[in-house]
Amino acid sequence: MSLKRLLLASVVFLLTAAPGSVPNCPAPRQYQGACGDVVVWAKNPETGICCLYANTCAAPAGWETYMSQGECEGTGGGLVEI
């Protein structure tokens, strides 16, 4: 695992390990089977708040996912199709 992926995985763990540590960000969605190994940001369609998830499968259903926080917040980039 590259250092970048390890760091991103650590951030995701810290954000999801402490309930309530990130307001308005629900716990990762439970899923079965394989899912792409890419960390994503997902935008809450009701509040517009961006939340970090371990992969697209863990992001809440119905939320658009992005490759970076900047893309999610509208400061750049594209959408990740799931």
C-alpha positions as CSV (number, residue, x, y, z in Angstrom):
1,M,0.0,0.0,0.0
2,S,1.4,3.4,-0.9
3,L,2.0,6.0,1.7
4,K,-0.7,8.2,0.2
5,R,-3.3,5.5,0.4
6,L,-2.3,4.6,3.9
7,L,-2.6,8.3,4.9
8,L,-6.0,8.6,3.3
9,A,-7.2,5.3,4.9
10,S,-6.0,6.6,8.3
11,V,-8.0,9.8,7.8
12,V,-11.1,7.9,6.8
13,F,-10.7,5.7,9.9
14,L,-10.3,8.7,12.2
15,L,-13.4,10.4,10.7
16,T,-15.6,7.3,10.9
17,A,-14.2,5.8,14.2
18,A,-15.6,8.5,16.4
19,P,-19.4,8.9,16.0
20,G,-20.4,12.5,16.1
21,S,-16.9,13.8,15.2
22,V,-18.1,15.0,11.8
23,P,-21.5,16.6,12.0
24,N,-24.0,15.6,9.3
25,C,-21.8,12.8,8.0
26,P,-23.5,9.4,8.4
27,A,-21.5,6.2,9.2
28,P,-20.2,4.4,6.1
29,R,-22.8,2.2,4.3
30,Q,-22.5,-1.5,4.8
31,Y,-21.9,-3.4,1.6
32,Q,-20.9,-6.9,0.5
33,G,-18.6,-7.9,-2.4
34,A,-15.8,-6.1,-4.1
35,C,-15.6,-2.4,-4.4
36,G,-13.0,-0.1,-5.9
37,D,-10.1,0.8,-3.7
38,V,-10.4,4.6,-4.0
39,V,-11.2,7.1,-1.3
40,V,-14.0,9.4,-2.2
41,W,-15.9,12.5,-1.0
42,A,-19.7,12.4,-1.1
43,K,-22.0,15.4,-1.0
44,N,-25.1,15.4,1.2
45,P,-27.9,16.4,-1.2
46,E,-29.9,18.1,1.6
47,T,-27.2,20.1,3.2
48,G,-24.4,20.3,0.6
49,I,-21.8,19.2,3.2
50,C,-19.0,16.9,1.9
51,C,-18.0,13.8,3.8
52,L,-15.1,11.5,3.3
53,Y,-15.6,7.7,2.7
54,A,-13.2,4.8,2.1
55,N,-14.8,4.0,-1.3
56,T,-17.9,4.6,-3.5
57,C,-19.7,1.6,-1.9
58,A,-19.4,3.1,1.6
59,A,-20.8,6.4,0.6
60,P,-24.5,6.9,1.4
61,A,-26.9,5.8,-1.4
62,G,-28.1,8.7,-3.6
63,W,-25.1,11.0,-2.7
64,E,-22.9,12.1,-5.6
65,T,-19.2,11.1,-5.1
66,Y,-16.1,13.0,-6.0
67,M,-12.3,12.3,-6.1
68,S,-11.4,15.2,-3.9
69,Q,-12.8,17.6,-1.3
70,G,-12.3,20.5,-3.8
71,E,-14.4,18.7,-6.4
72,C,-17.1,18.0,-3.9
73,E,-17.2,21.6,-2.7
74,G,-17.3,22.9,-6.3
75,T,-13.8,24.2,-6.5
76,G,-12.7,21.8,-9.3
77,G,-12.9,18.5,-11.0
78,G,-15.3,15.8,-11.9
79,L,-17.8,13.3,-10.7
80,V,-17.1,9.6,-9.9
81,E,-19.8,7.5,-11.4
82,I,-21.1,4.6,-9.2
